[in-house]
Amino acid sequence: MYPAEIVMPMKGEMTEGGFEELLSSEAVDNALTQKGTSLVFINSVCGCAAGSARPGVLMAVNNSTKRPDHLLTSFAGFDIDAVKKIREHLLPYPPSSPAIALFKDGQLVHFIERHNIEGRPAQMIAQNLIGAFEEFCN
């Protein structure tokens, strides 16, 4: 588990951007059974989270004409039970962090794994997500 003093600023980036933290497995199940679209960001301490994933996710949410109904996040290596439960909802995909998932009415409809984040600029991540928002969000 990562120390809180390292993780909290990275978590704060997302909560300040309007994301609700999922801190328990129960919170994950409750959030992912909501009607509508839910964007779930599994946050991470790695460089690709800082350089591409977090800025790309926030860029997409703030620059799309269509947005998910629910913005949700958990932190890998810190929110252990919540991330484990999110990963159950992401099967058959293997564990990945960072990772970005879009659910519609509880069903996974779009997923960006770490290997699709590494080495790509935040703008590319944002464009990928905006395309998914246009397709699946109201």
Buried (B, 14 or more C-beta within 10 A) or exposed (E): EBEEEEBBEBBEBBEEBEBBBBBBBEBBBEBBEBEBBBBBBBBBBBEBBBBBBBBBBBBBBEBBEEBBEBBBBBBBBBBBBBBBBBBEBBEEEEBBBBBBBBBBEBEBBBBBBBEBBBEBEBBBBBBBBBEBBEEBBE
